């Protein structure tokens, strides 16, 4: 049985390389169909994210595809030069490939350790492979185990609990310090880039409903409003909207502050001391820092947020040894079960060796006791079965234990000589 992974990731390859190979769901389906035609009999699951493109294969034979073959397949499929991507491809086999998948599914191999998205991406890759009938018994086993490992890491460690992106920290660890609920809050978003988008997404998960978006480009503001919802206002309405906002997210690329202390003091009169949270995610800052000294104003800059992000990263890292121990335990367990499956034919012969004399002795005994009713006969048969299973348990348990380190060839040969069957 051969299990392996071939591909590239952020650990070894640039974004430019990964972009050439990245696949959407429909492209993944087509690629799996092509792989099945080119490598019949090989099970395959294809995982493609922004940080990695990996092909997991499994086969009962020794005809597993090589790193070069897979690189050439991807080159043909994506119309790129095979020589350009071959050097970026890694391949791992056996235990290393299983451990790698468990690391990936548990978010321990991610660019941001502990990020939660990868687990669902692994599940989707497995689901697509199952639908395309490119998965099989071995890939079913290893990907189902990967899901179990990811759940263990999530439940038994705190590696997912600390947020490490600026937008998630801004909302969950700063805005939530001030507001217990967000459903009734007026949110003003100044800017329409990625930072503003991601922060708005986190706010909406917290229940935000009323959103106003202002950007120097009305077109960009409209695009964000179309994606996330909300109303668009022109740049000239900035101070008017600031007067009615409860929470402001600002992330523009302006070279200097867009809200000065004088600006704020003019609108503060209409606010009448209402609480205001300002998440200034811009560099340079969009809001003059002196505004944070005004009554009722909670102003957080990118430095405040990044300091918390870094602290959370360190706390996640402190959980890493515990998570790695879980991965190693589960890898050992999976490999032991995998090797145990490989010795299945030997187990079958061993059981058959014991089954024949058991049946002969049972038949001889029951022939001598014709007066027994059916209930008594069944009880005797069950007793013989229990005795056989108890006698078989020690050699089978020895096999299972030895399978932790690979297929125990010497033990199999010894069992074959001891019980007189070919191992």
VOTORDO-676401 format. One record per residue (C-alpha): z, y, x; residue in one letter; residue number from 1. Coordinates in nm, 2 decimals. Each point is the difference from the previous one (the first is absolute). Layout:
<rs>
+--------+--------+--------+---------+-----+
:     up :  north :   east : residuo : num :
+--------+--------+--------+---------+-----+
:      Z :      Y :      X :       A : NUM :
...
+--------+--------+--------+---------+-----+
</rs>
This chain:
<rs>
+--------+--------+--------+---------+-----+
:     up :  north :   east : residuo : num :
+--------+--------+--------+---------+-----+
:   0.00 :   0.00 :   0.00 :       X :   1 :
:  -0.11 :   0.33 :   0.15 :       X :   2 :
:   0.13 :   0.34 :  -0.13 :       X :   3 :
:  -0.11 :   0.32 :   0.17 :       X :   4 :
:  -0.05 :   0.37 :  -0.04 :       X :   5 :
:  -0.29 :   0.21 :   0.15 :       X :   6 :
:  -0.04 :   0.37 :  -0.04 :       X :   7 :
:   0.10 :   0.34 :   0.12 :       X :   8 :
:   0.28 :   0.25 :  -0.09 :       X :   9 :
:   0.15 :   0.33 :   0.09 :       X :  10 :
:   0.19 :  -0.18 :   0.28 :       X :  11 :
:  -0.32 :  -0.06 :   0.19 :       X :  12 :
:  -0.29 :   0.19 :  -0.15 :       X :  13 :
:  -0.08 :   0.36 :  -0.07 :       X :  14 :
:  -0.06 :   0.14 :  -0.35 :       X :  15 :
:  -0.37 :   0.03 :   0.08 :       X :  16 :
:  -0.03 :  -0.37 :   0.05 :       X :  17 :
:   0.21 :  -0.09 :  -0.30 :       X :  18 :
:  -0.21 :   0.23 :  -0.22 :       X :  19 :
:  -0.32 :  -0.20 :   0.10 :       X :  20 :
:   0.16 :  -0.32 :  -0.13 :       X :  21 :
:   0.21 :   0.11 :  -0.30 :       X :  22 :
:  -0.09 :  -0.17 :  -0.33 :       X :  23 :
:   0.07 :   0.09 :  -0.36 :       X :  24 :
:   0.08 :  -0.27 :  -0.25 :       X :  25 :
:  -0.36 :  -0.08 :  -0.10 :       X :  26 :
:  -0.11 :   0.00 :   0.36 :       X :  27 :
:   0.29 :  -0.24 :   0.08 :       X :  28 :
:  -0.13 :  -0.23 :  -0.27 :       X :  29 :
:  -0.35 :   0.00 :   0.14 :       X :  30 :
:   0.13 :  -0.05 :   0.35 :       X :  31 :
:   0.20 :  -0.30 :  -0.11 :       X :  32 :
:  -0.30 :  -0.15 :  -0.17 :       X :  33 :
:  -0.20 :   0.04 :   0.32 :       X :  34 :
:   0.27 :  -0.15 :   0.21 :       X :  35 :
:   0.02 :  -0.31 :  -0.23 :       X :  36 :
:  -0.38 :  -0.05 :   0.04 :       X :  37 :
:   0.02 :   0.05 :   0.38 :       X :  38 :
:   0.31 :  -0.21 :   0.05 :       X :  39 :
:   0.02 :  -0.26 :  -0.27 :       X :  40 :
:   0.33 :  -0.18 :  -0.03 :       X :  41 :
:   0.19 :   0.29 :   0.16 :       X :  42 :
:   0.26 :   0.17 :  -0.22 :       X :  43 :
:   0.00 :   0.38 :   0.04 :       X :  44 :
:   0.20 :   0.31 :  -0.11 :       X :  45 :
:  -0.12 :   0.34 :   0.10 :       X :  46 :
:   0.24 :   0.29 :   0.02 :       X :  47 :
:  -0.14 :   0.35 :   0.04 :       X :  48 :
:   0.21 :   0.32 :   0.00 :       X :  49 :
:  -0.02 :   0.33 :   0.17 :       X :  50 :
:   0.20 :  -0.14 :   0.29 :       X :  51 :
:  -0.15 :  -0.35 :   0.04 :       X :  52 :
:  -0.29 :  -0.23 :  -0.08 :       X :  53 :
:   0.11 :  -0.37 :   0.05 :       X :  54 :
:  -0.14 :  -0.33 :  -0.10 :       X :  55 :
:   0.24 :  -0.29 :  -0.05 :       X :  56 :
:  -0.16 :  -0.34 :   0.02 :       X :  57 :
:   0.12 :  -0.36 :  -0.03 :       X :  58 :
:  -0.17 :  -0.33 :   0.04 :       X :  59 :
:   0.10 :  -0.37 :   0.02 :       X :  60 :
:  -0.27 :  -0.06 :   0.26 :       X :  61 :
:  -0.06 :   0.14 :   0.34 :       X :  62 :
:  -0.30 :   0.22 :  -0.10 :       X :  63 :
:   0.19 :   0.32 :  -0.05 :       X :  64 :
:  -0.21 :   0.31 :   0.06 :       X :  65 :
:   0.04 :   0.17 :   0.34 :       X :  66 :
:   0.08 :   0.37 :   0.07 :       X :  67 :
:  -0.36 :   0.06 :   0.10 :       X :  68 :
:  -0.14 :  -0.17 :  -0.31 :       X :  69 :
:   0.21 :   0.21 :  -0.23 :       X :  70 :
:  -0.07 :   0.33 :   0.19 :       X :  71 :
:  -0.37 :  -0.08 :  -0.03 :       X :  72 :
:   0.03 :  -0.07 :  -0.37 :       X :  73 :
:   0.18 :   0.33 :  -0.06 :       X :  74 :
:  -0.27 :   0.18 :   0.21 :       X :  75 :
:  -0.28 :  -0.15 :  -0.21 :       X :  76 :
:   0.19 :   0.07 :  -0.33 :       X :  77 :
:   0.09 :   0.36 :   0.09 :       X :  78 :
:  -0.32 :   0.07 :   0.20 :       X :  79 :
:   0.17 :   0.09 :   0.33 :       X :  80 :
:  -0.04 :  -0.12 :   0.36 :       X :  81 :
:   0.20 :  -0.32 :   0.06 :       X :  82 :
:   0.05 :   0.10 :   0.37 :       X :  83 :
:   0.18 :   0.32 :  -0.12 :       X :  84 :
:   0.26 :  -0.18 :  -0.21 :       X :  85 :
:   0.05 :  -0.33 :   0.18 :       X :  86 :
:   0.23 :   0.16 :   0.26 :       X :  87 :
:   0.22 :   0.13 :  -0.28 :       X :  88 :
:   0.04 :  -0.34 :  -0.17 :       X :  89 :
:   0.31 :  -0.21 :   0.07 :       X :  90 :
:   0.06 :  -0.35 :  -0.11 :       X :  91 :
:   0.33 :  -0.19 :  -0.05 :       X :  92 :
:   0.04 :  -0.36 :  -0.07 :       X :  93 :
:   0.26 :  -0.24 :  -0.15 :       X :  94 :
:   0.35 :   0.14 :   0.00 :       X :  95 :
:  -0.11 :   0.33 :   0.14 :       X :  96 :
:  -0.24 :   0.06 :  -0.29 :       X :  97 :
:   0.26 :  -0.10 :  -0.26 :       X :  98 :
:   0.27 :   0.23 :   0.16 :       X :  99 :
:  -0.26 :   0.28 :   0.01 :       X : 100 :
:  -0.07 :  -0.03 :  -0.37 :       X : 101 :
:   0.37 :  -0.01 :  -0.08 :       X : 102 :
:   0.05 :   0.32 :   0.21 :       X : 103 :
:  -0.29 :   0.17 :  -0.17 :       X : 104 :
:   0.12 :  -0.09 :  -0.36 :       X : 105 :
:   0.35 :   0.12 :   0.08 :       X : 106 :
:  -0.13 :   0.33 :   0.13 :       X : 107 :
:   0.14 :  -0.06 :   0.35 :       X : 108 :
:  -0.35 :   0.03 :   0.16 :       X : 109 :
:  -0.09 :   0.32 :  -0.19 :       X : 110 :
:  -0.06 :   0.34 :   0.16 :       X : 111 :
:   0.31 :   0.11 :  -0.19 :       X : 112 :
:   0.25 :  -0.29 :   0.01 :       X : 113 :
:   0.13 :  -0.07 :  -0.35 :       X : 114 :
:  -0.27 :   0.17 :  -0.20 :       X : 115 :
:  -0.03 :  -0.18 :  -0.34 :       X : 116 :
:  -0.38 :   0.01 :  -0.06 :       X : 117 :
:  -0.10 :  -0.28 :   0.23 :       X : 118 :
:   0.18 :  -0.27 :  -0.20 :       X : 119 :
:  -0.21 :   0.07 :  -0.31 :       X : 120 :
:  -0.32 :   0.02 :   0.22 :       X : 121 :
:   0.07 :  -0.35 :   0.14 :       X : 122 :
:   0.05 :  -0.13 :  -0.36 :       X : 123 :
:  -0.32 :   0.15 :  -0.11 :       X : 124 :
:  -0.19 :  -0.15 :   0.30 :       X : 125 :
:   0.14 :  -0.34 :  -0.09 :       X : 126 :
:  -0.08 :   0.05 :  -0.37 :       X : 127 :
:  -0.37 :   0.09 :   0.08 :       X : 128 :
:  -0.03 :  -0.31 :   0.22 :       X : 129 :
:   0.14 :  -0.22 :  -0.27 :       X : 130 :
:  -0.24 :   0.15 :  -0.26 :       X : 131 :
:  -0.30 :  -0.05 :   0.24 :       X : 132 :
:   0.12 :  -0.36 :   0.06 :       X : 133 :
:   0.01 :   0.06 :   0.38 :       X : 134 :
:   0.37 :  -0.07 :   0.02 :       X : 135 :
:   0.13 :  -0.36 :   0.01 :       X : 136 :
:   0.31 :  -0.21 :   0.05 :       X : 137 :
:   0.09 :   0.14 :   0.34 :       X : 138 :
:  -0.07 :   0.36 :  -0.08 :       X : 139 :
:   0.18 :  -0.04 :  -0.33 :       X : 140 :
:   0.31 :  -0.13 :   0.19 :       X : 141 :
:   0.00 :   0.27 :   0.27 :       X : 142 :
:  -0.06 :   0.30 :  -0.23 :       X : 143 :
:   0.25 :  -0.12 :  -0.26 :       X : 144 :
:   0.25 :  -0.04 :   0.29 :       X : 145 :
:  -0.09 :   0.35 :   0.12 :       X : 146 :
:   0.10 :   0.15 :  -0.34 :       X : 147 :
:   0.33 :  -0.18 :   0.02 :       X : 148 :
:   0.06 :   0.13 :   0.35 :       X : 149 :
:  -0.08 :   0.36 :  -0.11 :       X : 150 :
:   0.25 :  -0.04 :  -0.29 :       X : 151 :
:   0.27 :  -0.13 :   0.23 :       X : 152 :
:  -0.05 :   0.29 :   0.25 :       X : 153 :
:   0.01 :   0.25 :  -0.29 :       X : 154 :
:   0.31 :  -0.15 :  -0.16 :       X : 155 :
:   0.20 :  -0.09 :   0.31 :       X : 156 :
:  -0.06 :   0.31 :   0.22 :       X : 157 :
:  -0.01 :   0.37 :  -0.06 :       X : 158 :
:  -0.33 :   0.05 :   0.18 :       X : 159 :
:  -0.18 :   0.12 :  -0.31 :       X : 160 :
:   0.28 :   0.23 :  -0.13 :       X : 161 :
:  -0.04 :   0.30 :   0.23 :       X : 162 :
:  -0.30 :   0.22 :  -0.06 :       X : 163 :
:  -0.19 :   0.11 :   0.30 :       X : 164 :
:  -0.29 :   0.22 :  -0.13 :       X : 165 :
:   0.05 :   0.37 :  -0.03 :       X : 166 :
:  -0.11 :   0.01 :  -0.37 :       X : 167 :
:   0.23 :  -0.29 :  -0.11 :       X : 168 :
:   0.30 :   0.15 :   0.19 :       X : 169 :
:  -0.07 :   0.34 :  -0.15 :       X : 170 :
:   0.02 :  -0.13 :  -0.35 :       X : 171 :
:   0.25 :  -0.28 :   0.02 :       X : 172 :
:   0.25 :   0.13 :   0.25 :       X : 173 :
:  -0.02 :   0.38 :  -0.04 :       X : 174 :
:  -0.13 :   0.09 :  -0.35 :       X : 175 :
:   0.22 :  -0.27 :  -0.15 :       X : 176 :
:   0.31 :   0.16 :   0.17 :       X : 177 :
:  -0.05 :   0.29 :  -0.23 :       X : 178 :
:  -0.16 :  -0.14 :  -0.32 :       X : 179 :
:   0.13 :  -0.31 :  -0.17 :       X : 180 :
:  -0.31 :  -0.01 :  -0.22 :       X : 181 :
:  -0.36 :   0.14 :   0.02 :       X : 182 :
:  -0.14 :  -0.05 :  -0.35 :       X : 183 :
:   0.09 :   0.36 :  -0.10 :       X : 184 :
:  -0.09 :   0.17 :   0.33 :       X : 185 :
:  -0.29 :   0.24 :   0.06 :       X : 186 :
:  -0.17 :  -0.09 :   0.32 :       X : 187 :
:  -0.22 :   0.23 :   0.20 :       X : 188 :
:  -0.23 :  -0.16 :   0.26 :       X : 189 :
:  -0.16 :   0.25 :   0.25 :       X : 190 :
:  -0.28 :  -0.17 :   0.19 :       X : 191 :
:  -0.22 :  -0.30 :  -0.08 :       X : 192 :
:  -0.01 :  -0.21 :   0.31 :       X : 193 :
:   0.13 :  -0.35 :   0.07 :       X : 194 :
:   0.36 :   0.11 :   0.05 :       X : 195 :
:   0.01 :   0.19 :  -0.33 :       X : 196 :
:  -0.17 :  -0.30 :  -0.17 :       X : 197 :
:   0.24 :  -0.26 :   0.13 :       X : 198 :
:   0.31 :   0.22 :  -0.08 :       X : 199 :
:  -0.13 :   0.06 :  -0.35 :       X : 200 :
:  -0.05 :  -0.38 :  -0.04 :       X : 201 :
:   0.37 :  -0.06 :   0.09 :       X : 202 :
:   0.11 :   0.27 :  -0.24 :       X : 203 :
:  -0.19 :  -0.15 :  -0.28 :       X : 204 :
:   0.16 :  -0.34 :   0.07 :       X : 205 :
:   0.33 :   0.18 :  -0.05 :       X : 206 :
:  -0.11 :   0.12 :  -0.34 :       X : 207 :
:  -0.15 :   0.35 :   0.06 :       X : 208 :
:  -0.23 :   0.11 :  -0.29 :       X : 209 :
:  -0.06 :   0.37 :   0.03 :       X : 210 :
:  -0.21 :   0.08 :   0.31 :       X : 211 :
:  -0.19 :   0.31 :   0.11 :       X : 212 :
:  -0.24 :  -0.02 :   0.29 :       X : 213 :
:  -0.10 :   0.31 :   0.20 :       X : 214 :
:  -0.24 :   0.00 :   0.29 :       X : 215 :
:  -0.23 :   0.26 :   0.16 :       X : 216 :
:  -0.29 :  -0.23 :  -0.09 :       X : 217 :
:   0.01 :  -0.05 :  -0.38 :       X : 218 :
:  -0.24 :  -0.29 :   0.04 :       X : 219 :
:   0.25 :  -0.19 :   0.22 :       X : 220 :
:   0.28 :   0.08 :  -0.24 :       X : 221 :
:  -0.21 :  -0.13 :  -0.29 :       X : 222 :
:  -0.07 :  -0.32 :   0.19 :       X : 223 :
:   0.38 :  -0.06 :   0.05 :       X : 224 :
:   0.07 :   0.08 :  -0.36 :       X : 225 :
:  -0.27 :  -0.24 :  -0.11 :       X : 226 :
:   0.16 :  -0.27 :   0.22 :       X : 227 :
:   0.37 :   0.06 :  -0.08 :       X : 228 :
:   0.00 :   0.21 :  -0.31 :       X : 229 :
:   0.13 :   0.36 :  -0.04 :       X : 230 :
:  -0.15 :   0.34 :  -0.06 :       X : 231 :
:  -0.18 :   0.22 :   0.25 :       X : 232 :
:   0.08 :   0.36 :   0.06 :       X : 233 :
:  -0.18 :   0.26 :   0.23 :       X : 234 :
:   0.16 :   0.11 :   0.32 :       X : 235 :
:   0.07 :   0.34 :  -0.15 :       X : 236 :
:   0.26 :  -0.16 :  -0.23 :       X : 237 :
:   0.21 :  -0.15 :   0.28 :       X : 238 :
:   0.30 :   0.24 :  -0.04 :       X : 239 :
:  -0.02 :  -0.03 :  -0.38 :       X : 240 :
:   0.02 :  -0.38 :   0.01 :       X : 241 :
:   0.28 :   0.02 :   0.27 :       X : 242 :
:   0.21 :   0.20 :  -0.25 :       X : 243 :
:   0.00 :  -0.29 :  -0.25 :       X : 244 :
:   0.01 :  -0.30 :   0.23 :       X : 245 :
:   0.30 :  -0.23 :   0.06 :       X : 246 :
:  -0.16 :  -0.18 :   0.30 :       X : 247 :
:  -0.26 :   0.12 :   0.24 :       X : 248 :
:  -0.21 :  -0.22 :   0.23 :       X : 249 :
:  -0.20 :   0.20 :   0.25 :       X : 250 :
:  -0.23 :  -0.15 :   0.26 :       X : 251 :
:  -0.28 :   0.24 :   0.09 :       X : 252 :
:  -0.17 :   0.06 :   0.33 :       X : 253 :
:   0.07 :   0.37 :  -0.01 :       X : 254 :
:   0.06 :   0.16 :   0.35 :       X : 255 :
:   0.30 :   0.19 :  -0.13 :       X : 256 :
:   0.25 :   0.00 :  -0.29 :       X : 257 :
:  -0.15 :   0.03 :  -0.34 :       X : 258 :
:   0.33 :   0.07 :  -0.17 :       X : 259 :
:   0.20 :   0.27 :   0.17 :       X : 260 :
:   0.36 :   0.11 :  -0.06 :       X : 261 :
:  -0.12 :   0.31 :  -0.16 :       X : 262 :
:  -0.23 :  -0.20 :  -0.23 :       X : 263 :
:   0.29 :  -0.22 :  -0.11 :       X : 264 :
:   0.24 :   0.28 :  -0.06 :       X : 265 :
:  -0.25 :   0.15 :  -0.24 :       X : 266 :
:  -0.02 :  -0.32 :  -0.21 :       X : 267 :
:   0.37 :  -0.08 :   0.04 :       X : 268 :
:   0.09 :   0.26 :  -0.26 :       X : 269 :
:  -0.19 :  -0.19 :  -0.27 :       X : 270 :
:   0.15 :  -0.33 :   0.11 :       X : 271 :
:   0.35 :   0.10 :  -0.08 :       X : 272 :
:   0.17 :  -0.22 :   0.25 :       X : 273 :
:  -0.17 :  -0.33 :  -0.11 :       X : 274 :
:   0.01 :  -0.27 :   0.26 :       X : 275 :
:  -0.31 :  -0.03 :   0.21 :       X : 276 :
:  -0.09 :  -0.28 :   0.24 :       X : 277 :
:  -0.28 :   0.08 :   0.25 :       X : 278 :
:  -0.15 :  -0.28 :   0.21 :       X : 279 :
:  -0.19 :   0.18 :   0.27 :       X : 280 :
:  -0.22 :  -0.27 :   0.16 :       X : 281 :
:  -0.23 :   0.24 :   0.19 :       X : 282 :
:  -0.03 :   0.07 :   0.37 :       X : 283 :
:   0.01 :   0.30 :   0.05 :       X : 284 :
:   0.25 :   0.04 :  -0.28 :       X : 285 :
:  -0.13 :   0.14 :  -0.33 :       X : 286 :
:   0.34 :   0.14 :  -0.11 :       X : 287 :
:   0.20 :   0.25 :   0.21 :       X : 288 :
:   0.33 :  -0.18 :   0.09 :       X : 289 :
:   0.22 :   0.29 :  -0.11 :       X : 290 :
:  -0.08 :  -0.09 :  -0.36 :       X : 291 :
:   0.22 :  -0.30 :   0.04 :       X : 292 :
:   0.30 :   0.23 :   0.03 :       X : 293 :
:  -0.05 :   0.14 :  -0.35 :       X : 294 :
:   0.24 :  -0.13 :  -0.28 :       X : 295 :
:  -0.12 :  -0.31 :  -0.18 :       X : 296 :
:  -0.28 :  -0.07 :   0.25 :       X : 297 :
:  -0.02 :  -0.33 :   0.19 :       X : 298 :
:  -0.27 :   0.03 :   0.26 :       X : 299 :
:  -0.10 :  -0.30 :   0.22 :       X : 300 :
:  -0.25 :   0.03 :   0.28 :       X : 301 :
:  -0.21 :  -0.27 :   0.18 :       X : 302 :
:   0.26 :  -0.02 :   0.28 :       X : 303 :
:   0.28 :  -0.08 :  -0.25 :       X : 304 :
:  -0.21 :  -0.28 :  -0.15 :       X : 305 :
:  -0.13 :  -0.14 :   0.33 :       X : 306 :
:   0.36 :  -0.02 :   0.14 :       X : 307 :
:   0.09 :  -0.22 :  -0.30 :       X : 308 :
:  -0.31 :  -0.20 :   0.04 :       X : 309 :
:   0.08 :  -0.08 :   0.36 :       X : 310 :
:   0.36 :  -0.09 :  -0.09 :       X : 311 :
:  -0.13 :  -0.24 :  -0.27 :       X : 312 :
:  -0.25 :  -0.15 :   0.25 :       X : 313 :
:   0.29 :  -0.08 :   0.24 :       X : 314 :
:   0.20 :  -0.16 :  -0.28 :       X : 315 :
:  -0.30 :  -0.21 :  -0.10 :       X : 316 :
:  -0.04 :  -0.10 :   0.37 :       X : 317 :
:   0.37 :  -0.11 :   0.00 :       X : 318 :
:  -0.09 :  -0.25 :  -0.28 :       X : 319 :
:  -0.29 :  -0.14 :   0.19 :       X : 320 :
:   0.19 :  -0.28 :   0.19 :       X : 321 :
:   0.13 :  -0.13 :  -0.33 :       X : 322 :
:  -0.35 :   0.01 :  -0.15 :       X : 323 :
:  -0.15 :  -0.18 :   0.30 :       X : 324 :
:   0.26 :  -0.27 :  -0.02 :       X : 325 :
:  -0.11 :  -0.07 :  -0.36 :       X : 326 :
:  -0.37 :  -0.01 :   0.10 :       X : 327 :
:   0.08 :  -0.24 :   0.29 :       X : 328 :
:   0.21 :  -0.23 :  -0.23 :       X : 329 :
:  -0.27 :  -0.01 :  -0.27 :       X : 330 :
:  -0.28 :  -0.06 :   0.27 :       X : 331 :
:   0.19 :  -0.30 :   0.13 :       X : 332 :
:   0.05 :  -0.13 :  -0.35 :       X : 333 :
:  -0.36 :   0.04 :  -0.09 :       X : 334 :
:  -0.13 :  -0.16 :   0.33 :       X : 335 :
:   0.24 :  -0.29 :  -0.05 :       X : 336 :
:  -0.13 :  -0.06 :  -0.35 :       X : 337 :
:  -0.35 :   0.03 :   0.12 :       X : 338 :
:   0.04 :  -0.25 :   0.27 :       X : 339 :
:   0.19 :  -0.23 :  -0.24 :       X : 340 :
:  -0.31 :   0.01 :  -0.22 :       X : 341 :
:  -0.21 :  -0.11 :   0.29 :       X : 342 :
:   0.21 :  -0.32 :   0.04 :       X : 343 :
:  -0.05 :  -0.08 :  -0.37 :       X : 344 :
:  -0.22 :  -0.30 :   0.07 :       X : 345 :
:   0.27 :  -0.15 :   0.23 :       X : 346 :
:   0.26 :   0.06 :  -0.27 :       X : 347 :
:  -0.22 :  -0.17 :  -0.25 :       X : 348 :
:  -0.04 :  -0.31 :   0.23 :       X : 349 :
:   0.37 :   0.00 :   0.06 :       X : 350 :
:   0.08 :   0.00 :  -0.37 :       X : 351 :
:  -0.26 :  -0.27 :  -0.07 :       X : 352 :
:   0.16 :  -0.21 :   0.28 :       X : 353 :
:   0.33 :   0.01 :  -0.19 :       X : 354 :
:  -0.15 :  -0.01 :  -0.35 :       X : 355 :
:  -0.15 :  -0.35 :   0.03 :       X : 356 :
:   0.32 :  -0.19 :   0.09 :       X : 357 :
:   0.20 :   0.20 :  -0.25 :       X : 358 :
:  -0.24 :  -0.11 :  -0.28 :       X : 359 :
:   0.01 :  -0.36 :   0.12 :       X : 360 :
:   0.38 :  -0.02 :   0.01 :       X : 361 :
:   0.03 :   0.18 :  -0.34 :       X : 362 :
:  -0.24 :  -0.24 :  -0.16 :       X : 363 :
:   0.18 :  -0.30 :   0.15 :       X : 364 :
:   0.34 :   0.13 :  -0.13 :       X : 365 :
:  -0.13 :   0.07 :  -0.35 :       X : 366 :
:  -0.16 :  -0.34 :  -0.03 :       X : 367 :
:   0.34 :  -0.16 :   0.07 :       X : 368 :
:   0.16 :   0.21 :  -0.27 :       X : 369 :
:  -0.22 :  -0.05 :  -0.31 :       X : 370 :
:   0.29 :   0.07 :  -0.24 :       X : 371 :
:   0.01 :   0.37 :   0.10 :       X : 372 :
:  -0.10 :   0.25 :  -0.27 :       X : 373 :
:  -0.25 :   0.28 :   0.07 :       X : 374 :
:   0.28 :   0.26 :   0.07 :       X : 375 :
:   0.16 :  -0.21 :   0.26 :       X : 376 :
:  -0.33 :  -0.08 :   0.17 :       X : 377 :
:  -0.08 :   0.38 :   0.02 :       X : 378 :
:   0.34 :   0.07 :   0.15 :       X : 379 :
:  -0.06 :  -0.26 :   0.28 :       X : 380 :
:  -0.34 :   0.14 :   0.07 :       X : 381 :
:   0.15 :   0.35 :   0.04 :       X : 382 :
:   0.26 :  -0.14 :   0.23 :       X : 383 :
:  -0.26 :  -0.16 :   0.22 :       X : 384 :
:  -0.19 :   0.34 :   0.01 :       X : 385 :
:   0.31 :   0.19 :   0.09 :       X : 386 :
:   0.08 :  -0.25 :   0.28 :       X : 387 :
:  -0.36 :   0.03 :   0.14 :       X : 388 :
:   0.01 :   0.38 :  -0.01 :       X : 389 :
:   0.34 :   0.00 :   0.18 :       X : 390 :
:  -0.13 :  -0.23 :   0.27 :       X : 391 :
:  -0.31 :   0.21 :   0.04 :       X : 392 :
:   0.19 :   0.33 :   0.01 :       X : 393 :
:   0.11 :  -0.01 :   0.37 :       X : 394 :
:  -0.35 :  -0.06 :   0.15 :       X : 395 :
:  -0.16 :   0.25 :  -0.23 :       X : 396 :
:   0.27 :   0.26 :   0.08 :       X : 397 :
:  -0.05 :  -0.06 :   0.37 :       X : 398 :
:  -0.37 :   0.06 :  -0.06 :       X : 399 :
:   0.07 :   0.33 :  -0.18 :       X : 400 :
:   0.23 :   0.12 :   0.27 :       X : 401 :
:  -0.24 :  -0.08 :   0.28 :       X : 402 :
:  -0.28 :   0.17 :  -0.19 :       X : 403 :
:   0.16 :   0.34 :   0.07 :       X : 404 :
:  -0.16 :   0.00 :   0.35 :       X : 405 :
:  -0.33 :  -0.16 :  -0.10 :       X : 406 :
:  -0.14 :  -0.34 :  -0.09 :       X : 407 :
:   0.24 :  -0.25 :   0.16 :       X : 408 :
:  -0.25 :  -0.24 :   0.15 :       X : 409 :
:   0.25 :  -0.20 :   0.20 :       X : 410 :
:   0.22 :  -0.05 :  -0.30 :       X : 411 :
:  -0.29 :  -0.11 :  -0.22 :       X : 412 :
:  -0.10 :  -0.26 :   0.25 :       X : 413 :
:   0.36 :  -0.13 :   0.02 :       X : 414 :
:   0.02 :  -0.03 :  -0.37 :       X : 415 :
:  -0.34 :  -0.18 :  -0.01 :       X : 416 :
:   0.13 :  -0.25 :   0.26 :       X : 417 :
:   0.34 :  -0.04 :  -0.17 :       X : 418 :
:  -0.14 :  -0.06 :  -0.35 :       X : 419 :
:  -0.33 :  -0.16 :   0.13 :       X : 420 :
:  -0.26 :   0.22 :  -0.14 :       X : 421 :
:  -0.26 :   0.22 :   0.17 :       X : 422 :
:   0.11 :   0.36 :   0.05 :       X : 423 :
+--------+--------+--------+---------+-----+
</rs>
